[in-house]
Amino acid sequence: MFTDNLSIKLEIAEIKKNLSNQNKNIELVFSYLDELLEKKENEIPRTKIGYKKD
């Protein structure tokens, strides 16, 4: 019974570790998305080239 309890505690600890890593990764993704949005807002509009349709 003690070994079963210990193995369950170890599995729970591993799951908690994985969840904390996922939270960090999600925060990192959102920070990258924020940076990309800021870059796009500060971007100079490009001049269009080519033929104009009448």
N, C-alpha and C positions, 0 to 999 in steps of 0.2 A: 504494500500500500504506500509506503514511503517513496519507493522508486517511481510509482505512478504519479504521485503528487509532485515530485521533483521534476519529472519530465514535462508535466503540464506547465509548471512554473517556467521552465526553460523555453518552452514553445511560446508562452505568452510574452516573455521578455523579447524573444526574437521578433514576434509580430509587432510589438511596440517599437522596436528599433527600426523595422522596415517602414512603419507608418511615419515616424519622425523624419526619416530620409525622404519619403515621398512629399511631405509637407514642405521641406526645404526645396525640393525640386520644383514643386508647383509655384512657390514664391519666386524662384529664379526665372521661370518661364514668364510669369506676369511682369517681372521687372524688365526682361528683354522686350516684351511686347510694348511696354510703356516707352522704352527707349526708341523703338522703331516708330511709334506714333509721333514722338517729339521730333525725330529726324524728318519725318514726312511733312510735318507742319512747317518746319523751318526751311524746307526745300525751295529753291528758286524755280519758278515755273519755266518749263522748257518752251522754246519757240518751235512751233510746228513747221515741218517742211513738207513739201510735196505740192500736188495740184489741188486747187480749190474747186469744189463742185459748184456749179451755178444753179 
